[in-house]
Amino acid sequence: MLFYEEEAQMTQLEVAYRYHTPPTEATMRAFDNLREVYGVRRVRFNEAERIIRVEFDASRFKEPVIAALLKRTGLDLGEQLVLA
């Protein structure tokens, strides 16, 4: 996880996970809803490496909540990656 302060009252975190199978169309529609969750700042896919990265407000969420939100979309979530 990467920690950084963007605004005085928010601590932004970024977490990355590997996923096993490519997201389906239904999963991608669910991600559109995830992007609307207050506190989730950005969701990025690296399809070549099968990695998803999520930037979020740590004052609102902890990493296990983000993992649960990702799993709820139907994504075949794998291990959390260590970000340098």
N, C-alpha and C positions, 0 to 999 in steps of 0.2 A: 504494500500500500504506500502511496505517496501522500504526504501531508503538505499543505500549503495554505496560506492565508490570502484570500482575495479581497475580502471586505473585513472591516473591523470586527463584525459580530459573527462571521461565518468562517468555519474551518472546512476547507474543501479537501476531500479525499478522493483518490482514484484507486480502484481495485480492478484486477484483471483475472479472468478465468479462461481456461481452455474449455472448448465444447467439443463433443464427440461427433455429432452428425449435423449436417447443414440445417439451418432453420427452415421450417416449412413456411408456406404462405400464411397459414393461420398464426404461426409463431411471430412472424414479422408484423402482422396486424396487432398482435398483443403488445409488441414493443412500441407501437405507436401510442398505446395507452400508457405504457411505462414512462414514456418521455413526458407525459402530462402530470406525473406524480410530483407534487411540490417537494423540492429538495433533491431530486435527480436532475443534475445539470446537463449531462451529456452521456450518450450511449454510442460507442463506436465498435464496429466489427472489423476484424482483419480476417477475411474469408480464406486467404491463402494459408494462414497459420492456425486458423480456427480458434481465434482469440477474441473475446469480447472485453471491452474496457468500459467502466462506468465511473463517471465523476459525480460526486454527491456531497451534500452538506452534512458534515459529521455531527452538527448540533441537532439534526433531525433523525438521522439513521446511524446504525452500526453496520458493520460488514455482514453479519448473519442475516439482517433484514434485507439487504440488497441481494444476497444469494437467494433468499426465499422469493423475492419479487421476480428474479430471473427464472427460477424454476417454475414459478406460477405461469409464465408465458408459454411453457412447453419446451423450452430450450433444454437439450440434453447436456446439462452443465457438468463439467469435470472439475479438475483441481484448480485451486486458487494459485495464481502465479505470484512470485516475488518480484516487485518492481524496484529497479535500482534508481 
